[in-house]
Amino acid sequence: MVGRSVDVDLRREYVEMASESYHCGLGLRAVVNGAVGFSSSSDMNQLEVVARSAVRSARARGGDESWVSLPQPERVTEPEGIYDRRLEEIIPEECIDIARSLLAGCGEVRGAEPVSGGVACVSGTGFVLNSQGIELVETSTLMQASMEAIARGDDVATGSEFFNSRRLERSMESVGRSAGEIAKASLGGGRGESGTFDVLLRPLAAAELLEGAFLSSLEADSVQKGRSSLRGRVGEMIASEDFMLIDDGLLPAGIDSSAFDGEGVPSQRTVLVDRGMLKGFLYDSYTAGKEGVRSTGNSVRSGYSDLPRVGSRNLIVASPSAYNLQQEAEGYLVHGLIGAHTANPISGDFSVEARNAFRLTLGEEAQPVRSLMLAGNIFEILKTIEVGTDCRSIGSIVTPTLKVKLKVVGS
C-alpha cells in the first residue's frame, strides 16, 4: 500500500505539531503445504528478502490440514463515497485551520477550555494480488478530528467529542463545542443511586460495550476454537425482536467500506442478527474453508505489516421499531465507558466505569453523577435491549443509543 497523512496535534489552545508524512509497504503471505508464513517491509528494495522470509516462516510452522486455498478472482462492487480528492490534496496549512476551528468551538462554551485534540487527513491506495489471479487496487480517504475539554467550577469535569468521515469537512466547531458542553454539563456531579436501573448508552458507550463484550462471539475463528458461547445457536433467538445487527462492507461512505476485504474477496452485506434471531457468523477464507462455506468478505488487517484476520467491517445496529428513547426515560444516561476492553467475551460478563453519566428523572433535567459503575452480562441484556434512532458512526460501528437494564453501583 502507499499513502499520505497530514496530522495536526493540539495541546491546550495551541497547535503543538503539524506534520505531513508518506508511507508505503508490502506484506506477503506464502503458503507451503497449508502452512502460512508472513513477512513485510517498508523498503521496496527488499522484496526478495521479504519473499524468502515468508517461505522460511511457512516451512518452520509445518502443514495445516484445515487450509484449503487462497481466494479466486471474483467481480467486486465499488462502494460509494469513500474517496474525496480534496482530502488527498489537502496541505498542512488547511489542516491547521480546521484544527483551530476545534479550538474556536470549544471557546464558545463559557467555563470550558481545551485540553488536547487534533485532526488527521489520510489518503491511501491499497493493492491485493495473489497467485490465483486476483489483482485489485483501490484508493480511499479518511478524515478524523477529536477534542477533549475541561470545565472548572466548584469541581472539575472533562468531556470529549470526535468526528470521522470519508469526506473533507472544513469546520469542526461543532466538535469542539460539544466537547466543552459535555464537560460543563458534567460539573457538580452528585452521588449515584445503587440498584438495577434502565441505562441509556449513548452511541459511543454502546459501541464500546459491543466491541468489548460481544463482537468476537460473531467471528468464525472464535466459534471454531470454542471461544464463543454462540456456537451451535444459529436460528435461535439471542436478543429482543427490536435488535438487528448487520455487517456491511459496502455501506456508502462507511469508515471501513471497500470493494474487497484484506484477501481480495468481494465485500458484501451480511445479516448477523435479524429481529433477535442469530443468522450466522463472519468468515475469512481460512475459516470458511474449514466449514466448507463461502467467505463473507471479513478478512481485515490494520496495515500491511499485519496478517489478515477475521473481523467486522461496518457493523450496523438497527431495529424495525426504533424510537426516541430519551422522551420518557428514567434511570441513567451514559456517554462513554472506561474498561470495556476488560469484558469477558466468552461469558459476556462485564464491569465498567461510566464516563459523563447523568441521572434521569421524569419531568426533571438530567443531573450529573460523579462516579458510577455498571455491571451485567451482554447476552442477558440483549434479550430486553431497546434501540434508539440517533445513529452515528463510532469508527466502523454504526449505532444509536441503546436502552439496557444494568446493575448500577454509585459512589
LINWODA-V908923 format. One line per field, one symbol per residue. ss: DSSP state (H for helix, E for strand, L for the rest). psi: psi as a letter, one per 20 degrees, with the letter a starting at -180 (. if undefined). burial: I if it has 9 or more other ideal C-beta (glycine too) atoms within 8 Angstrom, else O. A space follows every 50 residues. Layout:
BEGIN
ss->???
psi->???
burial->???
END
This chain:
BEGIN
ss->LEEEEEEEEEELLEEEEEEEEEEELEEEEEEELLEEEEEEELLHHHHHHH HHHHHHHHHHHLLLLLLLLLLLLLLLLLLLLLLLHHHHHLLHHHHHHHHH HHHHHHHLLLLEEEEEEEEEEEEEEEEEELLLLLEEEEEEEEEEEEEEEE EELLLEEEEEEEEEELLLLLLLHHHHHHHHHHHHHLLLLELLLLEEEEEE ELHHHHHHHHHHHLHHHHEHHHHHLLLLLLLLLLLLELLLLLLEEEEELL LLLLLLLLLELLLLLELLEEEEEELLEELLLELLHHHHHHHLLLLLLLEE LLLLLLLLEELLLLEEEELLLLLLLLLLLLEEEEEEEELHHHLLLLLLEE EEEEEEEEEELLLLLLEEELLEEEEEEHHHHHHHLEELLLLEEELLEEEL LEEEEEEEEEL
psi->qqrqppqppqocjqohqpqpqqqqrppppppolippqqqrqjoiikhhgg ggggghgghhhrqoiipfrqqqprpqppqqkjpohhhhjqrhhhhghghh hgggghiiopiqqqgrarppopqqpqppqriijpnqqpprrppqqqpprq qpchapqrqqrrpqqiqppipkhhghggghhggghiqkpapqpqaprppo orgghgggggghighhiiphhgghjkjpijpjjpiqoirqiipqpppoij ppjqhkqqhraiijppqrpopgpolippharpqahghghhikrpqjkkoq qirhjqqqrprqdoopprqilqrohiglqpdqpphrqpjhiiqoighiqq orpqpmqqppppjrqppqpgppqpqaphhghhhjqqpaimqroncjpoqa qpprpqppoq.
burial->IOIIIIIIIIOOOOIOOIIIOOIIIIIIIIIIOIIIIIIIIOOOOOIOOI IOIIIIIIIOIOOIOOIOOIIOOOOIOOIOIIIIOOIIOIOIOIIIIIII IIIIIIIIIOOIIIIIIIIIIIIIIIOIOIOIOIOIOIIIIIIIIIIIII IOOOOOIIIIIIIIIIIIIOOIIOIIIIIIIIIIIIIOIIOIOOOOIIII IIIIIIIIIIIIIIIIIIIIIIIIOOOIIIOOIOOOOIIIOIIIIIIIII IOIIIIIIIIIOIIIIIIOIIIIOOIIIIOIIIIIIIIIIIOOOIIIIII IOOIOIOIIIIIIIIIIIIOOIOOIIOOIOIIIIIIIOOIOOIOIOOIII OIIIIIIIIIOOOOOIIIIIIIIIIIIIIOIIIOIIIIOOOOIIOIIIII IIIIIIOIIIO
END
